[in-house]
Amino acid sequence: MHGSEELAIRLQAAVEAVVPAALEQVRTEAEALCPVDAGDLKASLQVRMEGEGTSGQVVADVPYAAYVELGTFRSAPQPFLYPAFALVRPKVPAMLKQLLTGG
């Protein structure tokens, strides 16, 4: 096996490990930031993985989630998903580096 093939395999494995972990961190942060009325919105937060585990999304699976996040003409936005993503995103390169280098 050539060095570039080994690196590609290691990188693929690292991405497959980091993506679900990062998305779970986003979900946890979104739960902490989520406004709570009856609690249905917060309880609906979930991670959905796609493909081979290298992509996914955090979703709020209630019909009114976008109205809370983005607001309406009657209510101000109460963002919780995007701020959660913004908190976790800068940590992803370090997570990958740790897996690839062991440090």
Secondary structure, 3 states (H helix, E strand, C coil): CCHHHHHHHHHHHHHHHHHHHHHHHHHHHHHHHCCCCCCHHHHCEEEEEECCCCEEEEEECCCCHHHHHHCCCCCCCCCCHHHHHHHHHHHHHHHHHHHHHCC
